Amino acid sequence: MAGRLLGVAVAAVLVHGCLLPQDDQVINDVPAKRNSYPRVREELATPGPVTDLALGTGCKRPVFSVVVEDPDLGDTLRNKWFVDPDGAFSTVSFSTRSLDPSKTAVRNTAVIAPTQLFSAGSKLFDPGPHKLVVVIADGEFEGIGIETTGRTHVVPADDGGTRILIDPSYTDKFQWDVTTSLTPCSP
């Protein structure tokens, strides 16, 4: 019986010691929320991802557009449009108006292809298959291509000072496979 009581007493002391924290370490503040990826809502792209493109005399100017979502409501979203881009996206690009910060993740305004893409002189006026690509970014584009600039933030450091946090920017793409025809359209 005494052995059993001793066992219960030891167990009680051990359990009691495990339940109470023994250090005075202060939990640091929750880190700042990092940047999230913007996303092209593929199911809302107009037209669908594979389409014929009529650019002949009398044809209506086509409208290509995408709806974009970004959980970071304060981000300005930028875009670049490419026709038959190379792997580095170093070919000629066109941009349209940026989307301002929003009160909702899904932006109310669609990103619409610039008119220059459907004007004489554009690669799309070469009959046949083409790739039309839009790239959406939540940071500034760095010149030619689709590289973007991240944002820097000054945040408190564990030692009481400050440190620089680099928050990267992100991109998303959507591609249409189009077949261009210069056949005149009926009135």
N, C-alpha and C positions, 0 to 999 in steps of 0.2 A: 504494500500500500504506500509506503514512504517513497519507494522508487517511482511509483505512478505520480504522486504529488510533486516530486522533484521534476519529473518530465513535463508536467503541466505548467509549473512555475517557469522553467526554462523556455518553453514554447511561448508563454505569455510575454516574457521579456523580449524574446526575439521578434515576435509579431509586432509588439508595441514599438520597437526600434525601427522596424521596417515602414511603419505607417507615418512616422514623423520625419520630415526632412531635417537633415543634420547640417545643411550649409545655408549660407545667407546670400547665395548668388542671385543677383537681380536679373530678371528676364529682360533682354533688350527689346526695344520697340520693334513692331512688325515692320519688315522692310517695305519700302515704297513699291507700289504696283508697277511692274515692268510693261513695256509696250507689247501690244497684241498684234497679231497678223491681220491685215485687211483681207477680205475675201470677195472674189467675184461670185455672185450668185448665178452659177451656170444655167440653172433651170429657168432664169428670167432673161437670158441673153436673147437679143432680137437681131436678125433671124436666128434659126437654129444653127448648130455648129457646121453643118454641111449645106451649101446653098449654091444656086446658080445666080450669077450677077450679070444683068443686062445693062450695058452701057452704050448701046447704039443710039442713033438719032431718034428723038421722040420718047426715049425711056425716062421714067421718073427717077429722080435722084434717090438712091437707096438709103435706108437708115439702118445703121448698125449701132447697137447700144448694149451696155451692160449695167446691171444694178450692182452696187457695191455695199458690203457690210464691214463695219469696223467697230468692235466693242469699245475702242478708245474714242469717246464722243468728241474730245477736243482736238483730234487729229484733222489736219487738212490733207485731203487725198489728191494726189497728182496722177496724171496719165500720160502715156506715150503710145502712139500707134505705129506699127511697122507693117510693111508689105514685103513678104518673102525675106524675113530677117536671116542673117547668118547666125551661127552659134553664139557669137559674142554680142549680138544685137548692136553691131557697130554700123549698120546701114542707116540710111536716112529715116528719120522719124518725124512724126507730127504730134503736137500736143493740143489739147483743148483746155477749156477753163477748168481750174481746180474745183474740187468740192470742199466747201467750207466746213468747219466743225458743225456738228449736228446734235440734236436732242435725242436722236434715236440711232441705234447701231446700223440699221439698214437705212442708207441715205435716201432722202425723198427725191433727189434728182438723179436721173440716169446719166452715165457718161456716154456721150454720143460722138461717133467718129467725125473727124473734121472734114469739111467739104473738099479740101485739097486732094484727098484720097480718091475722089471720084471725078477729078478734073483731067482734061487732056494733059498728057505728060506724066501722069502717075503710072507706076508699074502695072496697076490694075487694068490699064488700057491695052496691055499685051494680051490678046486672046489666049485662053487656056487656064490651067490650074494655078492657083496662088494660095498663099497663106496670109491671112490678115490677122494680126496679133495686137491685142491691147495689153499693156502692162500698167498695173495700178500700184502706187507706192504711198506709204504713209510718211515718207521723208522726202527731202529734196533730191532730185536726180543730179548726178555728178557729170554734167556734160554729155558726151556721146555714150550710148549704151544704157544699161538699166541699173548700174551701181547707184546706191543711195547713201546719203549722209545720215548718220545716227545723231541722236541728241545727247548732250551732256548735262548732268545734274550735279550740283554740289549737295552732298548728304552728310549727316553727322557720322563720325567714325566712333568705334568702340572706345578709343582712348580720350574722347572728349573733343577732339579736333574735327576736321572735315575731310572728306575724300571726294574724288571725282568719280561719278558713276556714268559709264557710257551705255546708253540705252539704244540698241540697234534699231534701224528702221527695216521694214519688210516690204516685199512685193508679192503680187499674185498676177497671173496671166490668164487670158482666155484667147483661144485661137479658132478662127473660122477657116474652113477649107472651102474656097470659092472657085468656081469655074466661070471665067469671064467670057462673055459673048458681045461682039459689037454689032450684032444683027439689029436693024432698026425695029423699034417697037411700033405697034399699030396705034393710031390716034384714039 
